[in-house]
Amino acid sequence: MLVFYKHGLHAASDDALADALNTTVPALRARFPDRATLVHHAMLADMERQKRDHVALYAKFPSAVERLYGLLQLGLRDLTAVPGQFYADLQTGFPQAWAAVLEHLASCSAPQLQQLLNEGIRNRLFRSDINIQLVTKVLMEQLNMMLNPQVFPPDRYNMSEVFRSIFLYYIRGICTDDGARIAAEHFARL
């Protein structure tokens, strides 16, 4: 993925990709006969890495509030590593890989957020009257908005401050008093 981020999905050379995979160009071409297949497999591998990161995060943080902040921070970290043109190129040039990304968001990311919100409600950390599907959609869209350079140009805004301004206040708004205390403690450690 780093080679694709650095050089682009179309422009990354087979030599650079083979080096990154510790193989030769002929072996790379034998395993991935075209760029679309390679990009698709790279995206699938990156989604598996994200799942492992989430498991490690859940082991680190005990509460649903901290886990929610942690997931958002991981998402932000991952998305800030991606050049602006990457997803546009993925959508237009690699439809199978793009479909896998959309499937991952629908079958993994959204349900994970919904489960976390449910857990927080059960543990009285999130308000019981929230609309879980709507809050999930808002959180995902807030992350996308934060990374839109037309909305928050990185040369004008400190991204950690934008993150804090968007998510601290929104998540505190869906928290109970106990959840808000955990949120405040978590943000104080950042």
N, C-alpha and C positions, 0 to 999 in steps of 0.2 A: 504494500500500500504506500509505503514511503516513496518508492520510486515513482509511482503514479502521481502522488501528491506533488512531488518535486518537478516532474517533467510533463505531466499531463497524461491522460488515458491514451491518447493517440500518438503523442510524440515520444513517450518513453521508449528507449531503444531495447531491442531484444538482448543486447549485451548487458545493459544495466539490470534488466529484469532477471536474466540468468544469474548474474553475480549475486543479486539479492537473494535468490533461491538456492545459492550454492550448487549450481548445475551449469551445464554447457548450453549454448544456443541450440544445437541439434536436439539435445535431450528436452529442452524447454518446448521446442516446436513439436516434438513427438508426443509430449504429454498434453500440450495445449495447442491444437492444430491451427487455431485462429485467435485473434486478440479478444473477441467476444467471450470465448470460453475461458480464457485466462482471467479476464476482468470479473466474470461471473464467479469463478472459484475464489478469486481474491476477496470479493465482497462476502462470500459465504464464510470464509475463514475469519474475516474481520468481525463478522456477527458472532461467531463462536468465541472470539476473544472478548467481545463485549459481555457475553453471558458469563464468562469466567470472572471478569472484573466485577460483575454484579454479585456473584457468589461471595467473592472476597469482601466486598463492601458490606454485605449483609452480616458477615461474620464479625466485622469491625464495629458496627453500630447496632445497639440493641433495640432502639425505638423506631417506630414507623416515621416519626418526624425527621430524625437524623438520617434515616435511610432515604427518605424522599429528597432531602437536600443533597445527600451524597450522590444519588442517581442523577440529579440535575447537574451537579458539578462534573460528574463523569461525562455526561452528554455534552456539556459545554466544552470540556477539555478535548473530546474527540472532534467535535464540530469545528473548533477553532484551528485544529491542525489541518483541516481540509481547505484547499484554495477555493476561492469564490466560484470559479468556472467548473469545478469538478462535478458537482451534481447536475448542472445543466448539460455537460458533456455526457454524463452517465445516462440521463433521461433520453437524450436525442440519439446517441450513438450505440447504446448498449441496453436495449429494451429488456432483455432477459435479466440482466443484473439489476436494473431499476425495479423490475417487478419483484425480485427477491427482496430488495430494500423495503418496498411498500408492504410486502407480505410480512416481513420481520416487524415492522412498526405495528401492523394490525394484529398479528398473532402473538407477539412477544412483548413489545414495549408498552402498548396500551393496556393489555391485561395485567402486566406487572404493576403499572401505576394504579390500576383499579383495585388489585389485590392489596396493595400497600395502603390505599385509602380506606378500604374495608377494615383492614387490620387496625389502623389508627382509630377508626370509629369504634370498633369493638373494645379497644383499650382506652377509650374516652380521651384520646389525644386530638382527634379531629371531630368537628361538630357533626352531630347525627343527621342534620337536615341538609347536608350538601348533596348535590346531584353528581354522583361519582363519574358518570360518563362525560358530563359537561366539564367538570373540573379537570379530568384527564385531558380533554381536548384543549382547554385553556392553557394548561401547563406545557403541552407539546407546542402549541402555537406561540407561547411566550418565549420558549427557547429558540424557535425559528426567528421570531421578531428580533430578539436580542442579537442574533448573528447576522442580521440583514444590514450590510454596510450603508444602505441608503437611510435606514432608520437611526442607527447608531454608528456613525463613522468612527473607526478605531483611532483616528488621529485627533478626534475631538472628545472622545469619551473613554474613561478608564473602565475596561470591561468588568473588572471585579466589582466596581462600584455600580455598574449597570445591573450586574447579577444580583447584588445585594438589594438594590432598589426595586427590582422586579419581583424577586422570589421571596425575600424576607417578609415583605409586607403582605404579599398575596397569601403565602402559606400561613403567616400569623393570623390572617383573616379567617382561615378555615379551621384554625386550631381552637381547642378549648383552652381554658386557663392553664391547665397542666401542660398541654401541648405547646402553648406559647412560651412557657418557662423553658422547656427543652429547646425550642427553636432559638430563644435568646442566648442560652448557654452554648449551643452549637455555633451560632454566628460569632459569639465572643471568642471562640477558639480559632476562628479562621484568620 
